[in-house]
Every structure is written in structure tokens, then in C-alpha cells.
Amino acid sequence: MNEKASVKKAKAKIDLNRVAMPKQRAESRRQNFSEVATGYTADDATREASRCIECKARNCVAGCPVAIDIPQFVSAVKTGDFATADKIIKQTNALPGICGRVCPQESQCEAVCSLAKKKAPVAIGRLERFVADWELSHRTDAPTTIAPSSNGKKVAVIGSGPSGLTCAAELARLGHAVTIFESLHVAGGVLMYGIPEFRLPKSIVQTEIEYVKSLGVEIVLNAVVGKTFTIDELFEDGFRAVFLGTGAGLPLFLNIENENAPGVYSANEFLSRVNLMKAYRFPEFDTPLKVGNEVAVIGGGNVAMDAARCAVRLGAKVTVVYRRSREEMPARLEEVENAEEEGINFLFLTNPVSFQVDERKWVSGMTCQKMTLGEPDASGRRRPVPIDGSEFNLPVDMVVVALGTRPNPLIARSAPDLAFASKGTVIADESTGLTRKSAVWAGGDIVTGSATVISAMGAGKAAARDIDRYLASL
């Protein structure tokens, strides 16, 4: 066979049929908080992994913020060696069950897969989730400590969200004595309070936190930086370096009339009540939550989709109000499609301008204005421009505002020698996370503002490498 025929035969073997992810039917999942996507079977996983063409480019690794050796783990899945696949992933990612569920692979590793040009990239995220779930179901005992013995150099990690957990795991593997300080009564940060059970089961989060602890990481709960202690006090207690991974928990609002009326929630409060405090299981859990019949969710990101889909499961008729078009929505396409399947209505090119209240001062309506798209703004998306005279009223009895968040100002007040940007984010080196305060690093949403779980993990990992370099110089 000549070379041309050989190439033609190789191309003919390329399988462009991605294995679909099984999931609950829409009419069923509207009634429960169980996970929507039910996961690959072993046969699904091996068939999907077999689609990998094992190219030399390995663009998928470069597209992964935590640099998982994707070709190697996919190859192991292809042969049915799931234990090896798990070991390969865990070399660089301590949270695969989480990443496999909420990481936007479609814009990262899968976006640069060689098969993406054919619009059929390997389903890397689904395979990662499968491997993590397989390991959990086949584990015969608790994970054992794999980190080297401590070198005695203590590092404080503030916040147990994705950036803090990743930074802590990396530092523990490098032999440092790591303590995570978490302000809430349970570890996990946004993974626990922000992302709904039907998208990220909390048992998965806690299992992967236990893995991080198995590396030798200590977690101290109910510890609030700026209240329980300051950063300087950590240094006084013998810590040699500090990583700030406290996220961005201060919600943004519209600043319009009656926005403080009862029935208008921030997405932070609404999702924390539902997820962390388990209001969806009231009265089993003592967290009542009044949910309206006509609910508006303002925003177009993943948080807005999470809030809207929670409200549907709590019995509401839900409308998402977004000031741009569907094409500009920052939410994952998969989450938008799930929301549409679940009966959520979308009002695009629409912006709220005021709220109305009833005789009890409870929100009863929302005046909106239609928008058109103008020139692109700093985000690269076309700027929404109001249309004069297009106002209309939308009857509502509950509103969830999901417009993004900023870091909690407690840190700024307790550490004035840190440098902060105008939006309250910590100024830190983009590649290392090093702040302008000696021996303090930061990463994740506290630096970038609201972003993705995997980008926060990438920042935590980069900071851990630089902290290790710094500690080696002492």
C-alpha cells in the first residue's frame, strides 16, 4: 500500500460520533435534585476513548489549566485500565470528579482537540468524570497519604474552594506542612454553596476533599480572615507563606428602584440557602425558603442557570432575563440547553430598570426595557443599547439577581499592605500569583473576579510551584 493510500485509510477510521452522555429526562429531573447527567458506563467510556486519534500535537494538554496528561489517561481508558487512568489524572489534578462535571472543557482542552475541527472532539471531561467515579466505586479503603514527609515549612491556605484545595494539594505533595483555613462550617467553598446538587453532588466534593486531607493537609473550619485572625498573625504563628483563595463572595446588584424589597435575592444568598443549607429538603433541614410562583432570574452566566434551574425544581415558573442575545451568553451551552429542556423561559435583549412592590412591600413586578446590540465592548461582546420607548412590565413575585461577584472587603480592611484593583480584587502576578505583600500569594476569583472552577485550580497550582521555589530559598 502506498503512502497516499495509507493516509486515506487512516482518515477513514476516524470516528466522529461522540458517545452521548446519558441523563435524566427533563420531565423527571424538574421534580428532583438528583444529578442530571448520569455518567458513562464502562462500555461508553472505552468506546469514546477509542475515538482519540493519538495525535502528536497533544494540544489538549496545553488547553488544560492544570496540565493533565490527557492522551495518556485516555489511552488507559481505551484499554479498560481505569486504575492507571486514575493515577495519571491524580498526578496533576486532585479534584477530577469535580472537574469532570463543571469544567468548561468545550472551551479548553476539547476546543483544541484535533477532532474539534470536525466538530467532534473527544469527550475529555466525560471521560475524566467516569474515571473519578470508577475509582470511588472501586475503592476498598480510605486513600492513603502519598505526600513525602513534611520538611517543616508551614504554609497557610485561606479558603477551601477550588484554588485553595489545589494549592494545598500541590504543596503537600512537595513536602510542605499545609493548613487550610475555611470561614464556613464545611469545606469546599463555592463548590458547596454555589453549585447545585443536580450538577455537582456534594458527596463528590467531600470525597475529593478527603483525598486532599489524605495528603497531609489540615483543614480548620469557622476561621474568618480579618475576624478570627489576620494574615500578619499567621506569620507570627510560624507560617512561612500564605495563599489567598477566598473567592469572590460579594454580590453585584443593578442599583435600581426597590432592589432591596423582600423577594429580591442575590444569587449568592439564594444558592447558599438551597445548596449549603439544603432548603430543598425542608423540613428535614431547618432552612425554610419562600419561593415565588413567577420568578425572574437576571443574568446569563452559569450562576444564573443554576439559580433558574433550582427555582424550577422548587415549583416556580421561571424566566431568565438577559440584556444581550443568546449567542453572547457566558453560560455553558450545555447548561442553557438543560434549562430550556426544563421549561425555563428566556427573555433576551431585555434589561430591568425598576421593581414594583405590593401593599406588603413585597416585589410584585419588574419594569424592563428592550435592548439592541451595538459595537463590541471590552469583553469582546456587542454592547447592549437601550431602545427608547420599549419599556414593559413583567409580573413577578420573586427575583434572583445573578450579575457576578466581587471579593469580600474583609481582607482589604485587615491587610492594607496588599494592593487591590478598583473592583476589589487582589493585584497579583499573572503567572505566579505573588502579591505585593511579602510571602503572600493569591489566586482564583479573588484575583480575577468571577471565573471558572478550573481557572481557579490552575492559579492555585501555579502559586504552589512559586511558593515551593520561595520556601526552598529560605
Protein Blocks (a to p, Z undefined) as FASTA:
>chain_A
ZZklmmmmmmmmpccbdcddddddfklmmmpcbdfbgojafklmmmmmmmpgoiaklmmm
mmpmnlpafklmmmmmmnopamlmmmmmmmmocblmlmmmmpcfklmmmmmgmklmnopa
cffklmmmmmmmmmmmmpcbdcddfbdcdehiacddedjbfklmmmmmmmmmnopacddd
dfbfbehijmlmmmcfklocfklmmmmmmmmmmnopacdehiaehilpcfklmmmnopab
dcddebjabdcdehighklgghiacfklmmmmmmmnommlcckbacdcdddfbdcdedjb
fklmmmmmmmmmnopacddddfbdfklpmbdfklmmmmmmnopacdehiacfbdcddfko
pafbdcddddddddddfkopacddddehiaccdddfbdcddebccddfklmmmmmmbccd
fkopacddfklopafbehiacedjllnopadfklmmmmmmmmmmmmmmmmmmZZ
